[in-house]
């Protein structure tokens, strides 16, 4: 598991620090005890694998906690297509 990824419940996002208070983030809402992800943001560092590392860490945390995800974010949908080993964590993609 990526120990750099953490759940910032106060800001409704999972985050991974890139450098000096700059974060990659996966934003969510909680509905019926499920995490509904609607946006992934990787400022300044697109294309370097940081977003994929973030999503992998998010799914690992959810799996460990026994939570499930509903995906409404194209970045996460694309990640899932390339990484079917995380389908057990996901309830629905839209």
C-alpha positions in Angstrom: 0.0 0.0 0.0 1.2 3.5 -0.8 1.6 5.1 2.6 1.9 8.5 1.0 -1.9 8.5 0.2 -4.2 9.6 3.0 -7.8 10.2 3.5 -8.4 13.9 4.3 -12.1 13.6 5.4 -12.2 17.3 6.3 -11.6 18.2 2.6 -13.5 15.2 1.2 -10.5 13.9 -0.7 -7.8 11.3 -0.7 -4.5 13.1 -1.2 -0.8 12.4 -2.0 1.7 15.2 -1.4 3.8 15.9 -4.5 6.0 18.5 -2.9 5.8 21.3 -0.4 2.0 21.4 0.2 1.1 20.6 -3.4 -1.2 17.6 -3.6 -2.6 15.2 -6.1 -6.2 14.6 -4.9 -9.2 12.3 -5.6 -12.4 14.1 -4.5 -15.3 12.2 -3.1 -18.7 12.4 -1.5 -20.0 9.6 0.8 -23.4 8.2 0.0 -24.9 5.2 1.8 -21.4 4.4 3.2 -19.9 4.3 -0.3 -17.2 6.7 -1.7 -18.5 8.4 -4.8 -15.4 9.7 -6.7 -16.1 12.6 -9.1 -12.7 14.2 -9.8 -8.9 13.5 -9.7 -6.6 16.4 -9.8 -2.8 16.3 -10.4 -1.6 19.9 -10.6 1.5 20.7 -12.6 2.7 17.0 -12.9 0.3 15.3 -15.4 1.7 12.4 -17.3 4.3 11.3 -14.6 2.3 8.5 -13.0 1.4 10.5 -9.9 -2.4 10.2 -10.6 -2.1 6.4 -11.1 -0.2 6.1 -7.8 -2.8 8.1 -6.1 -5.7 6.0 -7.4 -3.8 2.8 -6.6 -3.4 4.0 -3.1 -7.0 5.0 -2.8 -8.2 1.6 -3.9 -5.8 -0.2 -1.6 -7.1 1.9 1.4 -10.7 1.2 0.5 -10.0 -2.5 0.1 -8.3 -2.6 3.5 -11.2 -0.8 5.2 -13.8 -2.9 3.4 -15.3 0.2 1.6 -16.6 0.3 -1.9 -16.3 3.0 -4.6 -18.7 4.4 -7.1 -16.7 6.0 -10.0 -18.0 9.1 -11.8 -14.5 10.2 -12.9 -13.1 9.4 -16.3 -9.5 9.2 -15.0 -10.5 6.5 -12.5 -12.5 4.7 -15.1 -9.5 4.6 -17.4 -7.3 3.4 -14.6 -9.7 0.6 -13.9 -9.7 -0.5 -17.5 -5.9 -0.9 -17.2 -6.0 -2.5 -13.7 -8.8 -5.0 -13.4 -7.3 -6.2 -10.1 -9.2 -3.4 -8.5 -12.7 -4.2 -9.8 -13.6 -5.8 -6.4 -13.4 -2.4 -4.8 -15.7 -0.7 -7.3 -19.5 -1.0 -7.3 -20.3 1.1 -10.3 -18.8 3.3 -12.9 -20.7 5.8 -14.9 
